Amino acid sequence: MPNKGDDYFYHKIQMFFDKTTLKNRLKSMEFIYLRLNAILDKLEIDLKDRTVFEFGSGWFPTMPYFFKYKFKARKVEAFDVNQHFKRKTVLEFNTIFSKKDNCNIEDGAKNKYGLPNYIEYFPNFDLVLQDIPIADIVFSRFVLFHMKEIDVIGFCDKIINQYNKGTYVIHFISPSDLVQHNDNTISQQEFLKYSKLEW
Ligand SMILES: C[S@@+](CC[C@H](N)C(=O)[O-])C[C@H]1O[C@@H](n2cnc3c(N)ncnc32)[C@H](O)[C@@H]1O
């Protein structure tokens, strides 16, 4: 489908079929936070007062909140090629996150998207086509495997060429077949049976 129609239907279909509650989403993302925490501990990386650039943030500012409130990052910038964050949902999410993680999410009401200070959202940002901002940490979760191989390579080149030595780059990917997530009769590595051309 042409890009505009494609995005519109993608949003509508996801909103209609996705009945997961915000509480459950936060709970499932806690696993990622714990994994990340373990990795950072092992590598002795402290995110306190660092700037973080998350790309492909998705529907909720979950990781930005973990970066700010748990890891005490100074500033988090969340980028996405789509505009997923909705003010109403973010404000609801703020209440759930504040209660669960016992923190005070300040100033959410004043922000266009309901986000607290030092978390900025940049929708309609295509990291393949646009310049990426400088940050201490680059993070993504479940994004790279949605991109074309050539774009992933281009993105990695941008990071290597533009970023200062000492920047940490952390990508979570799922090396499994996404079709399998909704069909457990096939293997998690189903995609390997296709040639590159067929794929
Ligand atoms: C599967 S979602 C993951 C969302 C979130 N990181 C999570 O873990 O729940 C992939 C996200 O990457 C975004 N995305 C895909 N290609 C992108 C690009 N070239 N530039 C920026 N964002 C992109 C999509 O819009 C989508 O929000």
Ligand as a Chemical Component Dictionary entry (heavy atoms), coordinates in Angstrom:
data_LIG
# 
_chem_comp.id                   LIG 
_chem_comp.type                 NON-POLYMER 
_chem_comp.pdbx_formal_charge   0 
_chem_comp.three_letter_code    LIG 
# 
loop_
_chem_comp_atom.comp_id 
_chem_comp_atom.atom_id 
_chem_comp_atom.alt_atom_id 
_chem_comp_atom.type_symbol 
_chem_comp_atom.charge 
_chem_comp_atom.model_Cartn_x 
_chem_comp_atom.model_Cartn_y 
_chem_comp_atom.model_Cartn_z 
_chem_comp_atom.pdbx_ordinal 
LIG C1  C1  C 0  8.283  -3.299 17.133 1  
LIG S1  S1  S 1  8.241  -1.588 17.467 2  
LIG C2  C2  C 0  9.175  -1.554 18.990 3  
LIG C3  C3  C 0  8.704  -0.448 19.896 4  
LIG C4  C4  C 0  9.409  -0.367 21.250 5  
LIG N1  N1  N 0  10.832 -0.126 21.089 6  
LIG C5  C5  C 0  9.181  -1.624 22.053 7  
LIG O1  O1  O 0  10.155 -2.318 22.349 8  
LIG O2  O2  O -1 8.014  -1.903 22.402 9  
LIG C6  C6  C 0  9.349  -0.875 16.278 10 
LIG C7  C7  C 0  9.313  0.643  16.302 11 
LIG O3  O3  O 0  10.364 1.154  15.459 12 
LIG C8  C8  C 0  9.863  2.244  14.719 13 
LIG N2  N2  N 0  10.711 2.379  13.507 14 
LIG C9  C9  C 0  10.826 1.500  12.479 15 
LIG N3  N3  N 0  11.676 1.965  11.546 16 
LIG C10 C10 C 0  12.129 3.167  11.982 17 
LIG C11 C11 C 0  13.007 4.159  11.436 18 
LIG N4  N4  N 0  13.594 4.004  10.248 19 
LIG N5  N5  N 0  13.246 5.295  12.158 20 
LIG C12 C12 C 0  12.649 5.459  13.370 21 
LIG N6  N6  N 0  11.790 4.561  13.925 22 
LIG C13 C13 C 0  11.527 3.438  13.247 23 
LIG C14 C14 C 0  8.402  1.878  14.461 24 
LIG O4  O4  O 0  7.598  2.985  14.161 25 
LIG C15 C15 C 0  8.002  1.215  15.779 26 
LIG O5  O5  O 0  7.511  2.155  16.703 27 
# 
loop_
_chem_comp_bond.comp_id 
_chem_comp_bond.atom_id_1 
_chem_comp_bond.atom_id_2 
_chem_comp_bond.value_order 
_chem_comp_bond.pdbx_ordinal 
LIG C1  S1  SING 1  
LIG S1  C2  SING 2  
LIG S1  C6  SING 3  
LIG C2  C3  SING 4  
LIG C3  C4  SING 5  
LIG C4  N1  SING 6  
LIG C4  C5  SING 7  
LIG C5  O1  DOUB 8  
LIG C5  O2  SING 9  
LIG C6  C7  SING 10 
LIG C7  O3  SING 11 
LIG C7  C15 SING 12 
LIG O3  C8  SING 13 
LIG C8  N2  SING 14 
LIG C8  C14 SING 15 
LIG N2  C9  SING 16 
LIG N2  C13 SING 17 
LIG C9  N3  DOUB 18 
LIG N3  C10 SING 19 
LIG C10 C11 SING 20 
LIG C10 C13 DOUB 21 
LIG C11 N4  SING 22 
LIG C11 N5  DOUB 23 
LIG N5  C12 SING 24 
LIG C12 N6  DOUB 25 
LIG N6  C13 SING 26 
LIG C14 O4  SING 27 
LIG C14 C15 SING 28 
LIG C15 O5  SING 29 
# 
